[in-house]
Amino acid sequence: MTASVPGARRAALVFIFITVLIDVLSFGLIIPVLPGLIKQFAGDTEHAAYWIAAFGTVFAGVQFVCAPIQGALSDRFGRRPVILLSCLGLGLDFVFMALANTLPWLMVGRVISGMTSASFSTANAYIADVTKPEDRAKSFGMIGAAFGLGFIIGPWLGGELGYYDVRLPFWFAAGLALLNFFYGLFVLPESLPPERRSAKFDWRHANPFGSLALLARYPQVFGLAAVVFIANLAHYVYPSVFVLFAGDQYDWGSREVGRVLLLVGVFSVIVNAFLVGRFVKGMGERRTLLFGLTCGAIGFAIYGSAEVGWLFLIGLPISALWGLAAPATQALITRQVGADVQGRIQGALMSLISLAGFFGPTLFAGSFGYFVSKSTPVHLPGVPWFIASGLLVLGVLIAWRYARTQPVPSHVVAETA
């Protein structure tokens, strides 16, 4: 079954929305408790920060390799089987991490997560398959709303469950991911019919460096891809330091962290579900992208300056408007390529996000660990947020130059295809 007629397309968007929602829920559940579990093994905040940097780097490295493979497989064999296998692997991995009793075994679990969690690139390609170019920003915004909704419920529930047992959120996440697999097995239709698939599986584009070379063939995509890389590098400040930062600066535990992340999710849903379409219609994709990045930079600066918790909360609605940028960027990128390479382009973008993970955890968790250590000349736990703010300012400058809506010349498309 393929999602080819209008009714099937609408149904397919609902299916992929729920699939992404459950995936994000399962990830969100462990956000408030994974740093605490690492800290239990590591012994103190400084060493926990360095271990989190190592975990994030390894996770991103594995995802960097696996994301373009998943994208190329989805171009060749369809989106549905790739999404289903990823969901199954993710569920089994959460079971593994729930049972891990040492840092090395927990690291193995993160390696498996990196291998199986690259399905978001395939979900983006799925949306490009079933929506018209002019509707894609809105559809990507709905997927952003799924992320936001997942982060409303997931971290809050994870924080509440973690209050009783730090392992309980992992078991709950495993159940959700496996439920997602069975849901997709029975109801998720294929979005890419055989006649639109790649003729063969191309290892040149399935390896991460080959997929990045593919981006270079589309000048407009390449510039926007730089914005994707910088924005996601800045975004790594959240998983790298937020939980430890909140505990050190405000003495927040898993419950408080979960409740703050609930607010983040609420704002994200509002932005993605209700504002993306309006902003794109009123301002265009380019101005929406620039505005979103600017709000993110301001929000991060507020976080870094906040010496008390209520000041940190003031930055939440401002930084939430950063959520306008990603759908606008995705819409601009998908206009530049045909259906036969959407999966590979999305896989290449996921590789860039993973590549950002090589630098992000070390940059943010490393700087945080140094500025809260006993050897630091000055105690400045907000430094990672200021670094992230500066990165988004750089993203604004690049987007100003490269965010255009015109399609690439036909000869470039022909050469790439």
SULFENMO-V228837 format. One record per pair of residues at least 24 apart in sequence whose C-alpha atoms are under 6 Angstrom apart, sorted by sequence separation. I is the first residue (numbers start at 1). J is the second residue. D is the distance in Angstrom with one decimal. If there is no record, write none. Layout:
[[I & J & D] [I & J & D]]
//
This chain:
[[295 & 319 & 5.5] [90 & 116 & 5.6] [295 & 321 & 5.9] [296 & 322 & 4.6] [89 & 116 & 5.6] [295 & 322 & 5.5] [292 & 321 & 5.5] [293 & 322 & 5.4] [86 & 116 & 4.7] [292 & 322 & 4.1] [292 & 324 & 5.1] [292 & 325 & 4.7] [83 & 119 & 5.6] [289 & 325 & 4.2] [289 & 328 & 5.7] [285 & 328 & 5.0] [276 & 324 & 5.6] [66 & 115 & 5.7] [59 & 110 & 5.7] [63 & 114 & 4.6] [67 & 118 & 5.1] [71 & 122 & 6.0] [59 & 111 & 5.5] [62 & 114 & 5.2] [63 & 115 & 5.7] [268 & 320 & 5.8] [62 & 115 & 6.0] [267 & 320 & 5.8] [59 & 114 & 5.0] [250 & 309 & 5.9] [98 & 167 & 5.6] [336 & 407 & 5.2] [98 & 170 & 5.2] [336 & 408 & 5.7] [94 & 170 & 5.6] [304 & 382 & 4.1] [95 & 174 & 5.7] [94 & 174 & 4.8] [304 & 385 & 4.9] [304 & 386 & 5.7] [91 & 174 & 4.5] [300 & 385 & 5.3] [301 & 386 & 5.5] [91 & 177 & 4.5] [91 & 178 & 4.9] [301 & 389 & 5.8] [300 & 389 & 5.2] [87 & 177 & 5.9] [88 & 178 & 5.9] [297 & 389 & 4.2] [88 & 181 & 5.5] [87 & 181 & 5.2] [159 & 254 & 4.7] [160 & 255 & 5.6] [297 & 392 & 5.4] [159 & 255 & 4.6] [84 & 181 & 5.6] [159 & 258 & 4.7] [293 & 392 & 6.0] [156 & 258 & 4.0] [155 & 258 & 4.8] [156 & 259 & 5.3] [156 & 262 & 5.6] [290 & 396 & 5.8] [80 & 190 & 5.3] [152 & 262 & 4.2] [221 & 333 & 5.6] [152 & 265 & 4.2] [78 & 192 & 5.6] [151 & 265 & 4.8] [152 & 266 & 5.9] [149 & 265 & 5.8] [148 & 265 & 4.3] [286 & 403 & 5.5] [148 & 268 & 4.8] [149 & 269 & 6.0] [9 & 130 & 5.6] [76 & 197 & 5.3] [148 & 269 & 4.8] [232 & 353 & 5.8] [240 & 361 & 5.3] [75 & 197 & 5.4] [76 & 198 & 4.9] [24 & 147 & 5.9] [28 & 151 & 5.6] [75 & 198 & 5.6] [229 & 352 & 5.6] [233 & 356 & 4.8] [145 & 269 & 4.5] [229 & 353 & 5.8] [236 & 360 & 5.4] [241 & 365 & 5.6] [21 & 146 & 4.8] [25 & 150 & 4.4] [29 & 154 & 4.4] [76 & 201 & 5.8] [240 & 365 & 5.3] [17 & 143 & 5.9] [24 & 150 & 5.1] [28 & 154 & 4.3] [29 & 155 & 4.8] [28 & 155 & 4.8] [32 & 159 & 5.5] [145 & 272 & 4.9] [233 & 360 & 5.4] [237 & 364 & 5.7] [30 & 158 & 5.9] [144 & 272 & 5.5] [145 & 273 & 5.4] [21 & 150 & 5.4] [25 & 154 & 4.6] [29 & 158 & 4.1] [141 & 272 & 4.7] [142 & 273 & 5.6] [72 & 206 & 5.5] [212 & 348 & 5.6] [69 & 206 & 4.4] [211 & 348 & 5.0] [68 & 206 & 4.9] [30 & 169 & 5.8] [138 & 277 & 5.1] [29 & 169 & 5.6] [68 & 208 & 5.8] [198 & 340 & 5.8] [65 & 208 & 5.5] [197 & 340 & 5.7] [26 & 173 & 4.2] [234 & 388 & 4.5] [227 & 395 & 5.3] [15 & 188 & 5.9] [223 & 402 & 5.3] [141 & 327 & 5.4] [2 & 189 & 5.5] [140 & 327 & 5.1] [1 & 189 & 5.6] [2 & 190 & 4.4] [3 & 191 & 4.9] [1 & 190 & 5.9] [2 & 191 & 5.1] [137 & 327 & 5.1] [137 & 328 & 5.6] [137 & 331 & 4.9] [136 & 331 & 5.6] [125 & 342 & 5.5] [125 & 343 & 5.1] [32 & 254 & 5.4] [121 & 346 & 5.0] [121 & 347 & 5.4] [75 & 343 & 5.4] [71 & 343 & 4.5] [72 & 344 & 5.2] [71 & 344 & 4.8] [71 & 347 & 4.6] [68 & 347 & 4.2] [67 & 347 & 5.1] [68 & 348 & 5.5] [67 & 350 & 5.9] [67 & 351 & 5.8] [64 & 351 & 4.4] [64 & 354 & 4.7] [63 & 354 & 5.7] [64 & 355 & 5.9] [60 & 354 & 4.4] [60 & 357 & 4.8] [57 & 357 & 5.6] [57 & 358 & 4.7] [56 & 361 & 5.5] [53 & 361 & 4.3] [53 & 362 & 4.8] [53 & 365 & 5.5] [49 & 365 & 5.2] [50 & 366 & 5.9] [49 & 369 & 5.4] [46 & 369 & 4.8] [46 & 373 & 5.9]]
//
